[in-house]
Amino acid sequence: MISYASPSGLVQVMNENNVSYVFLFGFPNLHNFNSLLFVLLFIIYCITMCGNVIIIILVSISKNLHSPMYFFITQVSLLDILMTSNILPNLLYIVLHDGGTMSLDACLSQFFVFANSETSECLILTVMSYDRYVAICNPLRYGSIINKRFCVMSIIGSWVLSFLMVLMNEIDMCKLDFCGPYVIDHFFCDFPPILELSCSDTSLIQIQASLFGIIIIICPFTIIIVSYVYIITTILNIQSLSGRQKAFSTCSSHLTVVSIFYGSLFFVYMVPSKGQFLTTSKTLSLLYTVVSPLLNPFIYSLRNKDFKQALEKLKKNLNLINLYQ
């Protein structure tokens, strides 16, 4: 049986051959700031869920938002809800109690959901960059290329591809023997910390994960970069200033989201995860697990006139309903 000491972070473990529970340290050096961080994260959690739910509702009920671009935005919102629901509730508990335990099965399940949402978002952001490329560089054929069938098939393909690749990785992880050190110095179950718990040879699974990373991160990011090279070139060739501003405004929100999402991912997995850089790595991990889902609804809605109009119309309808009641 495994027993954990008080919130000081010290862990006492009886000799066992297999890990059945893990201890997540979270942020052990916060001292008296735990309550403040808990309140901040709780507010972020509420705003993130409300913001993304509102985005989905507005796109669903507003006819002027029934277009491919907004359909893709709802998919990003769904993934943000999935990510937030998977990470933040447990993080709130960890912050409040200076760490927390969870079963190894729950830890592997958390990673599975996390990896699925991240890989799906990588692919969907790539599809959105292609959508913006066609809209700006080939506007006359936009309706025939980015049609309903393309939208549905691209989303299904993104979800299925990410699910299958993560499932293959997860099955191999479940075959590993886990024998300690029983402790994950992180606030959620990420891939490298889980492998550190294993006493099996993890070289093959690390190679597999690297190959999958090329397919679902490097290749999509390359496609996004190439798309925006063509987009920027096309925008610069537009003669009128107003035309350039209008064209850029249609892709600025997506470009902002891509910058935050991929920027944080690259920094996290390029920064060493040992010693003095561990706190930095965990802090950067907050960007794509907590901050990015929070900012996405604001980035897409505050910069978009259609969203503002749809929100105002929804407010008026709600006010009318209240008046009649």
C-alpha positions as CSV (number, residue, x, y, z in Angstrom):
1,M,0.0,0.0,0.0
2,I,1.2,3.5,-0.7
3,S,0.9,6.3,1.9
4,Y,1.6,10.0,1.4
5,A,2.8,12.4,3.9
6,S,1.3,15.8,4.7
7,P,1.2,18.6,2.1
8,S,4.9,19.3,2.5
9,G,5.5,17.2,-0.6
10,L,7.4,14.4,1.3
11,V,6.3,11.0,0.1
12,Q,6.8,7.7,2.0
13,V,6.3,4.6,-0.1
14,M,6.4,1.0,1.1
15,N,8.4,-1.4,-1.1
16,E,6.2,-2.5,-4.0
17,N,6.8,-3.9,-7.4
18,N,4.1,-1.9,-9.2
19,V,2.7,1.6,-9.0
20,S,-1.0,1.8,-8.4
21,Y,-1.2,5.5,-7.3
22,V,0.8,8.6,-8.2
23,F,1.4,11.8,-6.3
24,L,1.2,15.1,-8.3
25,F,3.3,17.8,-6.7
26,G,1.7,20.7,-8.6
27,F,3.4,24.0,-7.4
28,P,4.9,23.1,-4.0
29,N,6.7,26.4,-3.3
30,L,3.7,28.7,-3.3
31,H,3.6,28.8,0.5
32,N,0.8,31.4,1.4
33,F,-0.3,32.0,-2.2
34,N,-2.2,28.7,-2.6
35,S,-5.6,30.3,-1.8
36,L,-5.0,33.2,-4.2
37,L,-4.0,30.8,-7.0
38,F,-7.0,28.6,-6.3
39,V,-9.4,31.6,-6.6
40,L,-7.6,32.8,-9.8
41,L,-7.8,29.3,-11.4
42,F,-11.4,28.9,-10.3
43,I,-12.4,32.2,-12.0
44,I,-10.4,31.2,-15.1
45,Y,-12.2,27.8,-15.1
46,C,-15.7,29.5,-15.0
47,I,-14.9,32.1,-17.6
48,T,-13.3,29.5,-19.9
49,M,-16.3,27.2,-19.8
50,C,-18.9,30.1,-20.1
51,G,-16.9,31.7,-23.0
52,N,-16.6,28.6,-25.1
53,V,-20.2,27.5,-24.4
54,I,-21.4,31.0,-25.5
55,I,-19.3,30.7,-28.7
56,I,-21.0,27.3,-29.5
57,I,-24.5,28.6,-28.8
58,L,-24.1,31.7,-30.9
59,V,-22.8,29.8,-33.9
60,S,-25.6,27.3,-33.5
61,I,-28.5,29.8,-33.3
62,S,-27.2,32.7,-35.5
63,K,-27.7,32.3,-39.2
64,N,-25.0,34.9,-40.1
65,L,-22.5,32.6,-38.3
66,H,-23.4,29.5,-40.3
67,S,-20.2,29.5,-42.4
68,P,-17.1,27.2,-42.5
69,M,-14.9,29.5,-40.5
70,Y,-17.3,29.7,-37.5
71,F,-18.0,25.9,-37.8
72,F,-14.2,25.4,-37.2
73,I,-14.2,27.8,-34.3
74,T,-16.9,25.8,-32.6
75,Q,-14.7,22.7,-32.9
76,V,-11.8,24.6,-31.2
77,S,-14.2,25.6,-28.5
78,L,-15.3,22.0,-28.0
79,L,-11.6,21.0,-27.6
80,D,-11.0,23.9,-25.2
81,I,-13.9,22.7,-23.1
82,L,-12.5,19.1,-23.1
83,M,-9.1,20.4,-22.2
84,T,-10.3,22.6,-19.4
85,S,-12.6,19.9,-17.9
86,N,-9.8,17.4,-18.0
87,I,-7.0,19.5,-16.4
88,L,-8.5,22.3,-14.2
89,P,-10.7,20.5,-11.7
90,N,-7.9,18.3,-10.6
91,L,-5.5,21.2,-10.7
92,L,-7.8,23.1,-8.3
93,Y,-7.6,20.2,-5.9
94,I,-3.8,20.0,-6.1
95,V,-3.3,23.7,-5.5
96,L,-5.7,23.7,-2.5
97,H,-4.1,20.7,-0.9
98,D,-0.4,21.2,-1.9
99,G,-0.5,18.2,-4.1
100,G,-2.8,15.3,-4.7
101,T,-3.0,11.5,-5.4
102,M,-4.6,9.8,-8.3
103,S,-4.7,6.2,-9.5
104,L,-2.3,5.2,-12.2
105,D,-5.3,4.4,-14.4
106,A,-6.8,7.8,-13.9
107,C,-3.4,9.4,-14.6
108,L,-3.1,7.5,-17.9
109,S,-6.7,8.4,-18.7
110,Q,-6.0,12.1,-18.1
111,F,-3.0,11.9,-20.5
112,F,-5.2,10.2,-23.1
113,V,-7.8,13.0,-23.0
114,F,-5.2,15.7,-22.9
115,A,-3.2,14.2,-25.9
116,N,-6.4,13.8,-27.9
117,S,-7.5,17.4,-27.4
118,E,-4.1,18.8,-28.2
119,T,-3.5,16.7,-31.4
120,S,-7.0,17.4,-32.6
121,E,-6.5,21.1,-32.1
122,C,-3.2,21.0,-34.0
123,L,-5.0,19.4,-37.0
124,I,-8.1,21.7,-36.8
125,L,-5.9,24.8,-36.7
126,T,-4.2,23.5,-39.8
127,V,-7.6,23.1,-41.6
128,M,-8.5,26.6,-40.5
129,S,-5.3,28.0,-42.0
130,Y,-6.2,26.3,-45.3
131,D,-9.7,27.8,-45.1
132,R,-8.1,31.3,-44.7
133,Y,-5.7,30.6,-47.6
134,V,-8.6,29.7,-49.9
135,A,-10.7,32.7,-48.8
136,I,-7.9,35.2,-49.4
137,C,-5.8,33.7,-52.2
138,N,-8.6,32.0,-54.2
139,P,-11.9,33.7,-53.2
140,L,-13.8,32.9,-56.4
141,R,-13.5,29.2,-55.7
142,Y,-14.0,29.3,-52.0
143,G,-17.6,28.1,-52.1
144,S,-16.8,25.1,-54.2
145,I,-13.7,24.1,-52.3
146,I,-14.6,24.8,-48.7
147,N,-18.1,23.3,-48.9
148,K,-20.1,21.4,-46.2
149,R,-18.7,18.1,-47.2
150,F,-15.1,19.4,-46.8
151,C,-15.9,20.8,-43.4
152,V,-17.5,17.7,-42.0
153,M,-14.9,15.3,-43.5
154,S,-12.0,17.4,-42.3
155,I,-13.3,17.6,-38.8
156,I,-14.1,13.9,-38.7
157,G,-10.6,13.1,-40.1
158,S,-9.0,15.3,-37.5
159,W,-10.8,13.7,-34.6
160,V,-10.3,10.1,-35.9
161,L,-6.6,10.5,-36.8
162,S,-5.8,12.1,-33.5
163,F,-7.8,9.4,-31.6
164,L,-6.1,6.5,-33.4
165,M,-2.6,7.9,-33.0
166,V,-3.0,8.7,-29.3
167,L,-4.7,5.3,-28.7
168,M,-1.7,3.5,-30.3
169,N,0.6,5.4,-28.0
170,E,-1.7,4.8,-24.9
171,I,-1.8,1.0,-25.5
172,D,2.0,0.8,-25.6
173,M,2.2,2.9,-22.4
174,C,-0.3,0.6,-20.6
175,K,2.1,-2.4,-21.5
176,L,4.9,-0.8,-19.5
177,D,5.9,-1.8,-16.0
178,F,5.6,1.0,-13.6
179,C,7.7,0.7,-10.4
180,G,8.4,4.2,-9.2
181,P,9.3,6.8,-8.1
182,Y,5.5,7.2,-7.6
183,V,5.9,11.0,-7.8
184,I,5.1,13.3,-10.7
185,D,6.5,16.7,-10.3
186,H,3.9,18.4,-12.4
187,F,0.3,19.5,-12.2
188,F,-1.1,17.0,-14.6
189,C,-0.1,13.6,-16.2
190,D,2.0,14.5,-19.2
191,F,4.0,12.1,-21.4
192,P,7.6,12.5,-20.1
193,P,6.7,12.4,-16.4
194,I,4.6,9.2,-16.9
195,L,7.5,7.5,-18.7
196,E,9.8,8.4,-15.7
197,L,7.6,6.2,-13.5
198,S,8.4,3.1,-15.7
199,C,11.2,0.6,-15.1
200,S,10.7,-0.8,-18.6
201,D,12.7,0.1,-21.7
202,T,10.9,3.2,-23.1
203,S,13.1,3.9,-26.1
204,L,10.7,2.5,-28.7
205,I,7.7,4.3,-27.3
206,Q,9.7,7.5,-27.3
207,I,10.7,7.0,-30.9
208,Q,7.0,6.3,-31.7
209,A,5.9,9.5,-29.9
210,S,8.6,11.5,-31.9
211,L,7.3,10.1,-35.2
212,F,3.7,11.0,-34.2
213,G,4.9,14.4,-33.1
214,I,6.2,15.0,-36.6
215,I,2.9,14.0,-38.1
216,I,0.6,15.9,-35.8
217,I,2.7,18.9,-34.8
218,I,5.6,19.6,-37.2
219,C,3.8,18.8,-40.4
220,P,0.7,20.8,-39.5
221,F,2.8,23.7,-38.3
222,T,4.7,23.7,-41.6
223,I,1.5,23.8,-43.6
224,I,0.3,26.7,-41.5
225,I,3.5,28.6,-42.1
226,V,3.3,28.0,-45.9
227,S,-0.3,29.0,-45.9
228,Y,0.4,32.3,-44.2
229,V,3.4,33.0,-46.5
230,Y,0.9,32.9,-49.4
231,I,-1.7,34.8,-47.5
232,I,0.6,37.6,-46.5
233,T,2.0,37.8,-50.1
234,T,-1.5,38.1,-51.5
235,I,-2.5,40.7,-48.9
236,L,0.6,42.8,-49.7
237,N,-0.3,42.8,-53.4
238,I,-3.8,44.3,-52.7
239,Q,-3.7,47.9,-53.9
240,S,-6.1,49.6,-51.4
241,L,-5.2,50.0,-47.7
242,S,-8.8,49.2,-46.7
243,G,-8.7,46.0,-48.8
244,R,-5.5,44.9,-47.1
245,Q,-6.9,45.7,-43.6
246,K,-10.1,43.8,-44.4
247,A,-8.2,40.8,-45.7
248,F,-5.8,40.7,-42.7
249,S,-8.7,41.0,-40.2
250,T,-10.2,37.8,-41.5
251,C,-7.2,35.8,-40.5
252,S,-5.7,37.8,-37.6
253,S,-7.7,36.0,-34.9
254,H,-6.6,32.6,-36.2
255,L,-3.0,33.7,-36.4
256,T,-3.1,34.9,-32.8
257,V,-4.4,31.6,-31.6
258,V,-1.8,29.7,-33.6
259,S,1.0,31.8,-32.2
260,I,-0.1,31.3,-28.5
261,F,-0.8,27.6,-29.0
262,Y,2.3,26.5,-30.9
263,G,4.5,29.0,-29.2
264,S,3.8,27.6,-25.8
265,L,4.1,24.0,-27.1
266,F,7.5,24.6,-28.6
267,F,8.8,26.3,-25.5
268,V,7.6,23.6,-23.1
269,Y,9.1,20.7,-25.0
270,M,12.4,22.6,-25.9
271,V,13.1,23.7,-22.3
272,P,14.8,21.1,-20.1
273,S,12.5,19.6,-17.6
274,K,15.1,19.0,-14.8
275,G,16.5,21.2,-12.0
276,Q,16.0,24.9,-12.1
277,F,14.0,24.8,-15.4
278,L,11.3,22.6,-14.0
279,T,9.2,25.5,-12.6
280,T,9.6,27.3,-15.9
281,S,8.4,24.2,-17.8
282,K,5.3,23.9,-15.5
283,T,4.5,27.6,-15.8
284,L,4.7,27.4,-19.6
285,S,2.5,24.3,-19.6
286,L,-0.2,26.5,-18.1
287,L,-0.2,28.5,-21.3
288,Y,-1.6,25.8,-23.5
289,T,-3.6,23.9,-20.8
290,V,-5.2,26.9,-19.0
291,V,-4.5,30.3,-20.6
292,S,-5.1,29.4,-24.3
293,P,-8.6,27.9,-23.7
294,L,-9.4,31.1,-21.7
295,L,-8.2,33.5,-24.4
296,N,-9.6,31.8,-27.5
297,P,-13.2,32.9,-27.0
298,F,-12.1,36.5,-26.5
299,I,-9.7,36.5,-29.4
300,Y,-12.4,35.1,-31.8
301,S,-15.3,37.2,-30.5
302,L,-13.9,40.6,-29.6
303,R,-12.3,41.0,-33.0
304,N,-15.3,39.8,-34.9
305,K,-18.2,42.0,-35.9
306,D,-20.4,39.0,-36.7
307,F,-20.0,37.6,-33.2
308,K,-20.7,41.0,-31.6
309,Q,-23.9,41.4,-33.6
310,A,-25.0,37.8,-32.8
311,L,-24.4,38.5,-29.1
312,E,-26.3,41.7,-29.1
313,K,-29.2,40.0,-30.9
314,L,-29.2,37.2,-28.3
315,K,-29.2,39.8,-25.5
316,K,-32.2,41.6,-27.1
317,N,-34.1,38.3,-27.5
318,L,-33.5,37.5,-23.8
319,N,-34.6,40.9,-22.7
320,L,-37.8,40.5,-24.8
321,I,-38.5,37.1,-23.1
322,N,-38.0,38.6,-19.7
323,L,-40.4,41.5,-20.5
324,Y,-43.1,39.1,-21.6
325,Q,-42.7,37.1,-18.5
